[in-house]
Amino acid sequence: MRIVVEASRDHGTEIPRTLCLNVNRIEVVEVLDQWYGPDYRYCKVKDADDALYILRLDERRSEWHLTMFASARAQTSQRNHAAAAQSQ
């Protein structure tokens, strides 16, 4: 999914600060991880509600794409399910 990302530059690298998904504006509170490929870069970011997003920047086209989203509730549910499976 193509999205609008407002970014700032930190040592020459674009760092996502806000995401615009449809009519929702989401503030990035933390960049958790980044990794690189030949013509792209991925950023794993978190918003104020602890939701996680993985964003892909096509550096040749300067286009951002949303590749993954996990709400805080979904993450908690997944952790609880994994813990219950381990205790059985």
N, C-alpha and C positions, 0 to 999 in steps of 0.2 A: 504494500500500500504506500503510495507516494504521499508525503506529508510536507508541511512547511515547518522548517526548523530555524529559529533565530539563534545564531551562534556568536560567540566572541572569539577573538584570537588570543591564544596563550602560547608564546614562543613559536609563532608561525603556524600553529595547529588550530583548526576550528573546534571549539568546544560547545556542544549544545547547551543552551540556556532555557529555551522554551520550545514547546511543540504545539503546533496547531493541527488538531484533528477535527475535521468538519468545523463546528462552531466552538469547540472546546479549546481553551488555551491552558496548557499544562506547564507549570514551572518545574524545571529540573533542579533538584536540591543537591544531587551528588552524581558524579561520574564514577561508576564502580570499576569499570574495566574498559580497555580499548585493545583492539588487535587489528593487524594490517594484512592486506593482500596486495596483489600486483597493482590494481587500479581502484581499490576501495579501502574503506576503513569501517570497522564496526565499533560502536560505543554502547556499553551497557549502562543505563542511567536509571535513577530512582526519582520519583516525585514526592511531594509532601505527604501523600497518603500511603507511602511505601510500595506503590505499584512499580513494577520493573518493566523497562522497555529496552529492546535491542534495536538500535538504529544503524542503518547501513548508508554510508556516504559514497556515492559514485563520484570519485574525485575528478574524472575526466569531464563529466557533465555537470558537476556541482549540484547533484540531486540527492536528497535524503529519502530513504524508504524505511517504513516500519516493518521489521521482520519478526518481532515477537513482543507480546504484551502479557503480563501476568499481574492480576490485581492482588492486593495484600490478602484479601479473603481467600483467593484461590491458593496462594502460597501457604497460608496457615492450614487450610484443608489438606493440601498435599502432604505437609509435614506431619499432621496428625494421623493421616492414613498410613504413612510410612512407619511411624512409631507404633501404631497398633499392629501392623503386620510383623514387625520385629518382635513384639512381645508375645506373639502366638506361637 
